[in-house]
Amino acid sequence: MLELSDHIIQLQQKLQVLLKQYHTLLQQNSAQQQLIQTLQQQQQQQLQQIETLQQQQLVLKAAVDDLNDPEKKQLELQINRYIKTIDQCIALLSHQNNI
């Protein structure tokens, strides 16, 4: 009977160690998830910054009339997208004012 009790105690101790390890891993996982989210946000911000810089570069080239044909087409497409977005905003504002 003593051996059985000893085995139960050993199992309980091992279970407690495993539970502590499990909780430690949960905390580490949470920290890693937060780090991943932070890095993804930074990446998104950097991508937006790259896009902004590319647009500024295109505008600067247009200002000095140093655009080749593909760049001119790209600038025209970008301007058309801006116009379409502005039109959509105006339509939404007009719709809200009518309500």
Long-range contacts (C-beta under 8 A, 24 or more apart in sequence): none
